[in-house]
Amino acid sequence: MSEPLVVIGNGMAGARLCERLSAHALGRYAIAVIGAEPHLAYNRVLLSSVLAGDVPASETLLKSASWWRDRGVTLRYGAPATAVDVARRTVTLADGKTFPFAKLVFATGSRAIRLPVAGADLPGVLTFRDIADVKSISQAARRGTHVAVIGGGLLGIEAAYGLAKAGARVTLIHLMDRLMERQLDARAASLLKRGLEAKGVEVRLAAATARFVGERRVEAVELKDGTSVAAEMVVVAIGIKPNTEIGASAGLAVNRGIVVDDHLSTSCADIFAIGECAEHRGVCYGLVEPVNEQAHVLAARLAGQDVRYGGSVNATNLKVSGVHVFSAGDFLGAPGTESIVLADSGFGTYRKLVVADGRLVGAVLYGDTGDALWYLDLIRSGAAVEPFREQLVFGRALVERQAA
């Protein structure tokens, strides 16, 4: 008889886990997937492309309804889980229905952080996190609309580009002195700023938001230096917060995320967590590849394999047409590392590779990112690069040609 397995979360993590389980342990579990959003699971990576009008929302769907049905998965979306009873081994939904479980997986993801400033509840102040946000933004934005985007990280930049491509007049406001400061060094960030400005996005750096101004709806963003930015709409993209509340109320260990070990097990037996809601070795990952890696490991473990999750190398690709950016690993360079730099300001290209103990540990690419996956493989594998160190910055083709 199949064991009841409940997955709380019908996002990318939950969908990938079910995909891997169907490949490795079909029939071993009676799977129920509980989703809060009133949609089938979709690809959040494509949201900026939907906003820009490059991709229809229908193409973001990860799996069709028939895919879930053919694999015997009970799918409940638009019905958020509200409580977990660890002793009774049940999950309760908002509509009162309960699901029993032998094993339970939290894949609850995260939500957008809202700015705690005056005027944050004014109509026209939106977040950019899910398909409902994209719909709200698209409905509010018209050609020529003045839009302020708060946040110069990955999501903020993608939102700003999507809105500018759709015809809005966009000002990107960022608290720090450079864009994507968690993923880029100063030189690459400067090139990125120039690239965004060429796309029609005005960039304001070292700019702290004081409040949103307006009567019936937002009209401007007032900054702490006393200046203001006119805005008929504001999109806030300043970060995410893991959805841990149900796990915490069930008695699981929670720090920033739901704490898991190398088995992706929580503090309660047979309860697991993956994706943006999980905290592994003190880290909550907010990118897609770590989510996929965790889903693969947990699916293998649930299928009876003795595998462990040792953490992920963060790698970032910016999805803005004509602006190609990649970073991975220790791109700044810790003490004791060496940096190899190749730059051509005329062509707008920049490569910085960080080497430690004869191995590649970090990379930043701007402009030409064709070798990104090769560099990422070198970082993840820890392969020795000393034999081709002199050719390394010129890319895979030259290294392989020299080795032939």
Secondary structure, DSSP 8 states (H G I E B T S, - for coil): --EEEEEE--SHHHHHHHHHHHHH-TTTEEEEEEESSSS--B-GGGHHHHHHTSS-GGGGBSS-HHHHHHTT-EEEES--EEEEETTTTEEEETTS-EEE-SEEEE---EEE----SBTTTSTTEEE-SSHHHHHHHHHH--TT-EEEEE--SHHHHHHHHHHHHTT-EEEEE-SSSSTTTTT--HHHHHHHHHHHHHTTEEEE-S--EEEEEESSSEEEEEETTS-EEE-SEEEE-S-EEE--HHHHHTT--BSSSEEE-TT-B-SSTTEEE-GGGEEETTB---SHHHHHHHHHHHHHHHTT----------EEEEEETTEEEEEEES-S--TT-EEEEEEETTTTEEEEEEEETTEEEEEEEES--TTHHHHHHHHHHT-B-GGGHHHHTT-HHHHHHHH-
